[in-house]
Amino acid sequence: MALVVQKYGGSSVGTAERIRRVAERIVETKKQGNDVVVVVSAMGDTTDELLDLAQQVNPTPPPREMDMLLTSGERISNALVAMAISSLGAQAQSFTGSQAGVITTSSHGKAKIIDVTPGRVRSALDDGKIVLVAGFQGVAQDTKDITTLGRGGSDTTAVALAAALKADVCEIYTDVDGIYSADPRIVPDAKRLETVSFEEMLEMAACGAKVLMLRCVEYARRYNVPVHVRSSYSTKPGTMVAGSMEDIPVEEAILTGVAHDRSEAKITVVGLSDQPGYAAKVFRAVADAEINIDMVLQNISKVETGKTDITFTLPRELGPVGMEKLAKLQTEIGFTDLLYDDHIGKVSLVGAGMKSHPGVTATFCEALSEAGINIELISTSEIRISVLCRDSELDDAVRALHQAFDLGGDEEAVVYAGTGR
Amino acid sequence: MALVVQKYGGSSVGTAERIRRVAERIVETKKQGNDVVVVVSAMGDTTDELLDLAQQVNPTPPPREMDMLLTSGERISNALVAMAISSLGAQAQSFTGSQAGVITTSSHGKAKIIDVTPGRVRSALDDGKIVLVAGFQGVAQDTKDITTLGRGGSDTTAVALAAALKADVCEIYTDVDGIYSADPRIVPDAKRLETVSFEEMLEMAACGAKVLMLRCVEYARRYNVPVHVRSSYSTKPGTMVAGSMEDIPVEEAILTGVAHDRSEAKITVVGLSDQPGYAAKVFRAVADAEINIDMVLQNISKVETGKTDITFTLPRELGPVGMEKLAKLQTEIGFTDLLYDDHIGKVSLVGAGMKSHPGVTATFCEALSEAGINIELISTSEIRISVLCRDSELDDAVRALHQAFDLGGDEEAVVYAGTGR
């Protein structure tokens, strides 16, 4: 008998009718002889409605109270799914994140999971019950306050529970059929991937693939939890995210896909003194503003001036914060100018095969130049090549690369419509 | 510095605008130098909407999951009020019933409070914070599941917290100006009562006065918590429920008011053997069906037959259950017939003055007979006279008694519109 953890997104339980359908799928899994733990996000618009209410009473609501407010959404959906399950004759029990032993840090709105102690979940399973756990939420280890995990929180809850319960698989039900070789909205012949290694999925997620959040994949990789991405609306096979790329025979290693990201902005620090420690000052300043930077480029120093430029990318919504922080420190750090550009796009090619297939970078650059796309910045990892271009050229870049590396398939893709938490 | 517990009903927080107004009143109380603990019911229609959702997924939802579902309503309203308070510059923290230490039995949907251990509430108060506690809910002592307290649960939560925190007063904010000498919808010149003793309020509540639920008054009396009933929409003085009628000088003791109740039905067991133990069999049968009976009448036995009739009243919604239970046992108990009547009304006169004013019963009966109302059953306590009549005659009966005992005032009454939980 296997232990299966299933996670359903907010759109999968958006109406009473959908809740009943989800319940049928859950009971079916139980009838097949599995122990089943289910994590459900808040129903469709619940979160937006609660956010709207909060805005009406306080434009800047205290994070602790926001968490108290928002976590009620998952309680509602989980209780309703439990009711739907019992109406099908099976036994179900729903637990809050706190009851399920999801222990987190106390940083409200973006808490991190410290530990999962699923004692009550385990004993409910031992009683033959289907267990529902409210996703996206936990309880702070120190303050005992209710916390939320932020974006991708429900997926992470599911994976964390699967790890703590030593589940055989964590099934993430969403509104796409799986992980694709590119965003089907941009590349109509994008191919669904049967399996993806953790490392490849990490790179895809880090480069903008939205089906799985990075933190969820990181968690799954750390605890080696196979994650099965499937559609809530079909019984198609989906994509299995599991295993290390080290286990893929070199000969079989291939290119996974093309990811893109239009959520970044670019800051260039001009005329920075090309001495040890000056770049560090810049990045310390940015780090102090709690901004994670992504790509970095340092130009070759101009000998006559002994000055250099440093360019880096950061989340677009944090662009103004970063600029302000650096501007304040202009004299202290000592640079001549600051440039800001939020019309950039990032396209990435990911795949373990990169190591064993020479000339990938060459083909990559040729494909873009043939498409008339100018490369503004390049960064690479062992299994990834990423470049910046104009955001207006991003879609063309994705299509050009997808075709150049022959990643297409013939299966028809379900267009991705965005997941909730 | 006083410690004040305030409770606001669902209609008082039905919209963002009302929530802001409630927040202002709370902050005002804090500014006056009081420690403030607030219990808020779920917003206006939230509970009905959740019940409707539950019905859609399962016509007979499991009580445990119903409690998980419904308690989210109070979490939402309390978090929102906390946000509104902090938008006014004061510090607020909201707690679930469980976090506030409301320990209950595990009978979902109608749990009883076993203990209140408000450690977190106390320390938040000590930090100078305004504390919000989700009403109507607690945590089961044995199963650690989330429970709801049933009707009047939020009022009871407030009184229980006031008792555990040794508060100076528990203010119940509702949509009437206080306790009236009769229902103002029936008696336009009904008078608002300045003060009512616990015993009198118990009788009023037990006889159908709906402003305060019986269980809440019982709790307040047991722990001697003064309950101040006030309007959410005005600053009128309201009614103070406090003290024992024993403390009222006999000379000043007066009649409190006229209560009515149209929620009962009447069952008559005909031709019961007039031997010791037969009545007991009847009431044991009813008790086994978990039905609380109210008034009881045993007719004088007919000597020639040695048979008697027993009539009792019970909650109307349980009438069919009671009839079914008794019908099953007809042969075992041995009676000739069962009569059911759900067109009855009960009118009661309550007041400590009854003891010291002779002739109250006479005046009572005269008033009703002059109004052409036939008395079907009488029961009395030390400070109460109750009679059954036709439900169609109930309003006339209330008016007749209210006038006969000159209970009217001239202050204009706010018409009672029903409270939530």
Interface residues (C-beta under 8 A of the other chain):
Chain A: A16 I19 R20 A23 L50 L53 A54 Q56 V57 N58 P59 T60 P61 P62 R64 E65 M66 M68 L69 T71 S72 G73 R75 I76 N78 A79 L80 V81 A82 M83 A84 S86 S87 A92 Q93 S94 T96 Q99 R120 K144 I146
Chain B: A16 I19 R20 A23 L50 L53 A54 Q56 V57 N58 P59 T60 P61 P62 R64 E65 M66 M68 L69 T71 S72 G73 R75 I76 N78 A79 L80 V81 A82 M83 A84 S86 S87 A92 Q93 S94 T96 Q99 R120 K144 I146
